[in-house]
Amino acid sequence: MLVDKGFVGPDKYESIILVGTKADMTEEDDITFFKDSIVPEFFKNNNGKGKFALTRKGKNNDKGDYSELVAALGQLPDFQVAHPKLRSARRRRPLRDAVAA
């Protein structure tokens, strides 16, 4: 609902990246579940397809692995996402409730 109420335009899902963090602290089955279940569910209003990335925390002084996220950021469209102005509390309520959920 946040995407539907917070972004406008026919290609709004092209501007979204779903990021799974701490991939280094999980099992391969969890990563598979994220890719095969969480991602399609998150992007269900876009035929189950969308950009996603996994990040991994670094060890000791290593900065970690954010290469998938950097690659996904490079695929974002070159335009600004327009956000409609919400004029009344009644119109803001669905967005507020979606964020709170």
N, C-alpha and C positions, 0 to 999 in steps of 0.2 A: 504494500500500500504506500510505503514511503516513496518508492520510485514513481508510482502512478500519480500521487498527489504532489510530489516535490520536483518532478522534472516534466518538461513539456516537449512536444514534437514527436514525430514518427520514429526517429532514430535515438530516442533517449537512452536506450540500453547500450548503445555504442559508447557512451560516456561513463560507463560504470565498470569498475573492476572489483570483483569479490576476492578478498584476500584471506587466505588461511594462514594463520601465524603459528609459530612453534612447531613446524613440520619436523624439526629435528628431535622433538620430544615425544613422538608418537610412533605407532606401528604402521607398517605398509598397508595393512587392512584399513586403517583409519583414513589414510590418504586416498585409497581407492574409494572408500565410502564418500569422502568429501567430493571427489571428482565425479562419481557416478550417481550420487543422490543429492547432496547438498547443492551443488552447482545447478543441476537441472531444476531443482525445486525453487531456488532463488530466482532463476530466470524463466520460470514457467510461463509468464506472460510474454516471453520473447521466444516461444517455441523451445524452451529449455536450453537455449544457447546464449553464451555471453563470455566476456573476458574474466579470467580468474588467474590467481597466482598463489604460490606457496612461498613462505619466507622461513628461513632457518636462522636461529640465533648462533652467533659466533662463540667460540670457546676462547677462554682467557682474554687476550686483547684483540682477537679476530673480530672484524666488524660484522660478520655473518654473511649469509647468502640471500641477497635480494634481487638476484638476476632475473627471476621470472617476473617480479613486479616491475623492474626497470623495462623489461621487454614489453610488458602489457601497457605501461605508460606511453611507450613509443608508438603504440597502436591506437591511441586515443585520437579522435578526430580533431582537426585544427579549427575549432570554433568554440565559442562560449555557450554554455548551457543557459537558457533563459529560465528564470524562476518567476512565476506569476506572483503578483502582489496580492496578499490575502487581506481583504479590507475589514472583515468582521471576525469577532471571536467565534461565531458559529461556523464560518468557513475554515478557520484555523483548527478547530477541534479535531477533525479526522486526522490531520497531520500530527497534531500533538499526541493523540491517542496511539498512532502508529509508532511514533518514536518511543513512547512510554512502554509499549508492549514488549 
